[in-house]
Amino acid sequence: MSFERVCALSDLTVGTAAQALVGGKLVAMVRDDNGHVHAVEDECSHGKVSLSEGDVVGCFLECWLHGSRFDLFTGEPATLPATAAIRVYPVRLEGEDVYVSVDPADIAAAGSQLSAAT
């Protein structure tokens, strides 16, 4: 497992997105209205622009360019014009510290844990 400390929980403003560099990849960090912390690929699958510049709407991150909304839990697009999902990265909270992994093994493990829980 290769989780990297990204920030303190208090650095993430509820309802907004912030950009982070994790393992050489740009990641959009979001703390949603329910306080959940999410890390997703910081590039719209349709417009190829930074999603961290978009708006957080409930548990969705909306692309500022064409308005596609992506589910922060699954990465699936909820609205057009995007039709392809974005990557969702596993997040771990340790005290007040936020850790994220972009390692494929961690992503796969998090995905299978999610499938088992549903």
C-alpha positions as CSV (number, residue, x, y, z in Angstrom):
1,M,0.0,0.0,0.0
2,S,1.4,3.4,-1.0
3,F,-0.8,6.0,0.6
4,E,0.7,9.6,0.6
5,R,-0.3,12.3,3.0
6,V,-2.0,15.0,0.9
7,C,-3.2,17.5,3.5
8,A,-4.9,18.1,6.8
9,L,-8.6,17.5,6.9
10,S,-9.1,21.2,7.9
11,D,-7.4,22.2,4.7
12,L,-10.4,20.9,2.7
13,T,-13.3,23.3,2.6
14,V,-16.7,21.5,2.6
15,G,-18.4,21.9,-0.8
16,T,-15.3,22.9,-2.8
17,A,-12.6,21.0,-4.8
18,A,-8.9,21.4,-4.5
19,Q,-6.1,20.1,-6.6
20,A,-3.3,17.9,-5.3
21,L,-0.3,16.1,-6.8
22,V,-0.2,12.5,-5.6
23,G,2.4,10.0,-7.0
24,G,2.9,12.3,-10.0
25,K,-0.9,12.4,-10.8
26,L,-3.2,15.4,-10.5
27,V,-6.0,14.6,-8.2
28,A,-9.2,16.6,-7.3
29,M,-9.8,16.5,-3.6
30,V,-13.3,17.1,-2.4
31,R,-15.0,17.2,1.0
32,D,-18.7,16.8,0.3
33,D,-21.6,18.3,2.2
34,N,-21.8,15.2,4.4
35,G,-18.1,15.5,5.4
36,H,-16.9,12.6,3.3
37,V,-13.5,13.1,1.7
38,H,-13.1,12.0,-2.0
39,A,-10.1,11.9,-4.4
40,V,-10.8,11.6,-8.1
41,E,-8.9,12.0,-11.3
42,D,-8.5,15.7,-12.0
43,E,-9.4,15.6,-15.6
44,C,-12.8,15.6,-17.2
45,S,-13.2,12.5,-19.4
46,H,-15.0,14.6,-22.0
47,G,-13.4,18.1,-22.0
48,K,-9.9,17.2,-20.8
49,V,-9.9,20.1,-18.3
50,S,-9.3,20.3,-14.6
51,L,-12.2,19.1,-12.5
52,S,-10.8,20.7,-9.4
53,E,-11.9,24.0,-10.9
54,G,-15.5,22.8,-11.0
55,D,-18.4,23.0,-8.6
56,V,-19.3,20.4,-6.0
57,V,-23.0,19.6,-6.1
58,G,-24.0,17.1,-3.4
59,C,-21.9,14.0,-4.1
60,F,-21.1,15.1,-7.6
61,L,-18.2,17.1,-9.1
62,E,-19.3,19.3,-12.1
63,C,-17.0,20.1,-14.9
64,W,-16.8,23.9,-15.4
65,L,-16.4,23.7,-19.1
66,H,-19.5,21.7,-20.4
67,G,-21.3,20.8,-17.2
68,S,-20.8,17.1,-16.9
69,R,-21.3,15.8,-13.4
70,F,-19.3,12.9,-12.0
71,D,-20.3,10.8,-9.0
72,L,-17.6,11.2,-6.3
73,F,-18.1,7.6,-5.1
74,T,-17.9,5.8,-8.4
75,G,-16.5,8.2,-10.9
76,E,-19.4,7.5,-13.3
77,P,-20.8,10.5,-15.3
78,A,-24.3,11.4,-14.2
79,T,-24.9,13.9,-17.0
80,L,-23.8,14.4,-20.6
81,P,-21.7,15.2,-22.5
82,A,-19.3,13.0,-20.6
83,T,-19.9,9.2,-21.2
84,A,-16.7,7.8,-19.7
85,A,-16.0,7.5,-16.0
86,I,-13.0,9.1,-14.2
87,R,-10.8,7.3,-11.7
88,V,-11.7,7.3,-8.0
89,Y,-8.7,7.0,-5.7
90,P,-8.9,5.4,-2.2
91,V,-8.7,7.9,0.7
92,R,-7.6,7.1,4.3
93,L,-8.0,9.4,7.3
94,E,-5.6,9.1,10.1
95,G,-6.5,11.6,12.8
96,E,-6.6,15.0,11.0
97,D,-4.4,13.8,8.1
98,V,-5.8,12.9,4.7
99,Y,-3.9,10.2,2.7
100,V,-4.6,9.1,-0.9
101,S,-3.2,6.3,-3.1
102,V,-2.9,6.3,-6.8
103,D,-1.4,2.8,-6.8
104,P,-3.3,0.4,-9.1
105,A,-3.3,-2.3,-6.4
106,D,-4.8,0.0,-3.8
107,I,-7.4,1.2,-6.3
108,A,-8.3,-2.4,-7.1
109,A,-8.5,-3.4,-3.5
110,A,-10.7,-0.4,-2.7
111,G,-13.0,-1.3,-5.6
112,S,-13.4,-4.9,-4.5
113,Q,-14.2,-3.7,-0.9
114,L,-16.9,-1.4,-2.4
115,S,-18.4,-4.3,-4.4
116,A,-18.5,-6.5,-1.3
117,A,-20.2,-3.8,0.7
118,T,-23.1,-3.4,-1.8
